[in-house]
Amino acid sequence: MAGKTDKELLFVLAGGENDYNPEALQAAKDEYAKRSIPEGALDFVKESYQLNKQIEENNTKAKNETVNLILWLKIATISGLILFAIIASILKL
């Protein structure tokens, strides 16, 4: 972790539980303690990390909902065409 910039180190600590093993995370914490990084920087980066993660999750959810809507519209259109064909054949249109 000593080779990482302050910014990289902060990002490791912000999202570390999910992306790094416990030993690497502890090494990042130890390195953070050695450096004179301004107070509040880690909290700020953690908040930013969480907001970005939430935005990504919301975007993924919105994309999935859009795909589901498009599929339902296609199914409804095809069903309508099939129903129209059945009625037309019954009424001999």
C-alpha positions as MATLAB code, in Angstrom:
seq = 'MAGKTDKELLFVLAGGENDYNPEALQAAKDEYAKRSIPEGALDFVKESYQLNKQIEENNTKAKNETVNLILWLKIATISGLILFAIIASILKL';
ca = [
       0.000    0.000    0.000;
       2.995    2.270    0.442;
       3.217    2.715   -3.334;
      -0.332    4.029   -3.655;
      -1.156    7.715   -3.864;
      -3.273    9.302   -1.131;
      -6.243    9.225   -3.483;
      -5.776    5.531   -4.292;
      -5.348    4.711   -0.610;
      -8.567    6.554    0.257;
     -10.465    4.633   -2.414;
      -9.133    1.329   -1.045;
     -10.345    2.275    2.431;
     -13.688    3.593    1.175;
     -14.757    0.414   -0.581;
     -12.292   -2.018    0.875;
     -14.597   -4.438    2.664;
     -16.034   -5.574   -0.669;
     -12.954   -5.367   -2.881;
      -9.938   -6.332   -0.757;
      -8.996   -9.178    1.531;
      -8.631   -8.397    5.270;
      -4.809   -8.352    5.158;
      -4.723   -5.794    2.328;
      -7.338   -3.697    4.083;
      -5.317   -3.717    7.308;
      -2.202   -2.718    5.364;
      -4.170    0.198    3.882;
      -5.326    1.258    7.356;
      -1.771    1.100    8.668;
      -0.474    3.146    5.742;
      -3.288    5.678    6.198;
      -2.292    6.115    9.850;
       1.309    6.901    8.790;
       0.335    9.629    6.333;
      -0.791   13.167    7.048;
      -4.012   12.973    5.068;
      -6.428   15.783    6.076;
      -9.109   14.871    8.584;
     -12.454   14.253    6.969;
     -10.943   13.142    3.655;
     -11.741    9.486    4.299;
     -15.307   10.266    5.368;
     -15.807   12.367    2.246;
     -14.475    9.627   -0.026;
     -16.598    6.989    1.756;
     -19.731    9.094    1.209;
     -18.816    9.642   -2.435;
     -18.133    5.930   -2.871;
     -21.503    5.002   -1.369;
     -23.347    7.564   -3.507;
     -21.642    6.319   -6.673;
     -22.469    2.735   -5.749;
     -26.107    3.672   -5.144;
     -26.269    5.516   -8.482;
     -24.838    2.468  -10.275;
     -27.381    0.188   -8.591;
     -30.227    2.544   -9.507;
     -29.019    2.739  -13.116;
     -28.866   -1.056  -13.317;
     -32.364   -1.326  -11.860;
     -33.697    1.283  -14.311;
     -32.103   -0.551  -17.252;
     -33.660   -3.836  -16.116;
     -37.068   -2.203  -15.733;
     -36.770   -0.667  -19.219;
     -35.888   -4.052  -20.728;
     -38.852   -5.648  -18.933;
     -41.187   -2.930  -20.226;
     -39.960   -3.388  -23.796;
     -40.460   -7.159  -23.536;
     -44.011   -6.712  -22.213;
     -44.810   -4.259  -24.996;
     -43.562   -6.736  -27.600;
     -45.570   -9.538  -26.021;
     -48.683   -7.326  -25.920;
     -48.217   -6.344  -29.565;
     -47.748   -9.936  -30.713;
     -50.700  -11.070  -28.604;
     -52.845   -8.324  -30.116;
     -51.846   -9.336  -33.638;
     -52.610  -12.984  -32.920;
     -55.975  -12.057  -31.419;
     -56.739   -9.846  -34.436;
     -55.847  -12.719  -36.807;
     -58.107  -15.118  -34.901;
     -61.036  -12.684  -34.907;
     -60.472  -11.818  -38.558;
     -60.483  -15.501  -39.540;
     -63.685  -16.090  -37.538;
     -65.439  -13.091  -39.098;
     -63.831  -13.775  -42.483;
     -62.479  -10.227  -42.824;
];
